[in-house]
């Protein structure tokens, strides 16, 4: 992990922007937490085929309504912070999202997401 609680707090805030932005359809909040080079992926077959979504597409999906909960229950666990990179997992009512983040001049940004639905 890290000795720097400020990093953990900022990573948790980025994860909150991601989940709450999605469920409330808040594009500004989603935009603030995603890196320009974001790739979000989900498995689409047992063979490991993946569907990928860019930041631009993620913002479009959020604008189209995203989820339908204003204040979803969720849990964030920050696994590791190493200087300017970090990993975390967010579990929400419908999804588990594995996040990789990078520290930028504008704060921590989510650069990679691997997710699946909970069912």
C-alpha positions in Angstrom: 0.0 0.0 0.0 1.3 3.5 0.8 2.2 5.6 3.8 0.5 8.6 2.2 -3.1 8.8 3.3 -3.6 11.8 1.0 -3.0 9.6 -2.0 -5.5 7.0 -0.8 -8.1 9.7 -0.1 -7.6 11.2 -3.6 -7.9 7.7 -5.2 -11.0 7.0 -3.3 -12.4 10.4 -4.5 -11.7 9.5 -8.1 -13.4 6.1 -7.6 -16.4 7.9 -6.1 -16.6 10.3 -9.0 -16.6 7.3 -11.3 -19.3 5.3 -9.6 -21.5 8.3 -8.5 -21.0 9.9 -11.9 -22.2 6.8 -13.7 -25.2 6.2 -11.5 -26.4 9.8 -11.5 -25.6 10.5 -15.2 -23.2 13.3 -14.2 -20.9 13.8 -17.2 -18.7 16.4 -15.5 -18.0 14.1 -12.6 -17.2 11.2 -14.9 -15.0 13.5 -17.0 -13.0 14.7 -14.0 -11.9 11.2 -12.9 -11.0 9.6 -16.3 -7.7 9.9 -18.1 -7.8 10.9 -21.7 -6.3 7.6 -22.7 -8.8 5.5 -20.7 -9.7 2.1 -22.0 -12.5 0.3 -20.1 -12.9 -3.4 -20.9 -15.2 -6.3 -20.1 -15.0 -10.0 -21.1 -17.6 -11.0 -23.7 -16.9 -14.7 -24.0 -15.4 -17.6 -22.2 -12.4 -17.3 -24.6 -11.4 -14.0 -23.1 -12.7 -11.8 -25.9 -13.1 -8.2 -24.7 -15.3 -5.3 -25.5 -13.5 -2.0 -25.1 -14.9 1.5 -24.4 -12.9 4.8 -24.7 -13.3 7.9 -22.5 -15.3 9.6 -25.2 -17.7 6.7 -25.4 -17.9 6.4 -21.6 -18.9 10.1 -21.4 -21.6 9.5 -24.1 -23.0 6.5 -22.1 -23.0 8.6 -19.0 -24.8 11.5 -20.7 -27.4 9.0 -22.0 -28.4 8.2 -18.5 -25.7 5.9 -17.1 -27.2 4.1 -14.2 -30.4 5.1 -12.3 -29.3 5.5 -8.7 -28.5 9.0 -7.3 -26.6 7.7 -4.3 -25.6 4.0 -4.8 -24.0 1.9 -2.1 -20.5 1.0 -3.1 -17.2 -0.1 -1.6 -13.7 1.0 -2.7 -10.5 -0.8 -1.7 -7.2 0.7 -2.7 -4.8 -2.2 -3.1 -1.5 -0.5 -3.9 0.0 2.9 -4.5 3.5 3.1 -5.9 4.7 6.6 -6.5 2.6 7.7 -9.4 0.5 4.6 -10.1 -2.2 2.8 -8.1 -4.7 0.0 -8.3 -8.1 -0.2 -6.6 -11.4 -2.2 -6.9 -14.9 -0.7 -6.7 -17.9 -2.9 -6.0 -21.3 -1.3 -6.7 -24.8 -2.7 -6.8 -24.3 -4.0 -10.4 -20.6 -4.1 -11.1 -17.1 -4.9 -9.9 -14.6 -2.6 -11.5 -10.8 -3.1 -11.2 -9.2 0.3 -11.6 -5.6 1.3 -12.5 -4.9 4.9 -11.9 -2.1 7.4 -12.7 -1.2 10.6 -10.9 -1.3 13.6 -13.2 -0.9 17.3 -12.7 -4.7 17.4 -12.3 -4.7 14.6 -9.6 -5.4 10.9 -9.8 -7.0 9.7 -13.0 -8.4 6.3 -14.0 -6.5 5.0 -17.0 -7.7 1.4 -17.2 -10.8 -0.4 -16.1 -11.6 -4.1 -16.3 -15.1 -4.8 -15.1 -17.9 -7.3 -15.0 -21.6 -7.3 -14.0 -22.6 -8.9 -10.8 -25.2 -11.5 -11.4 
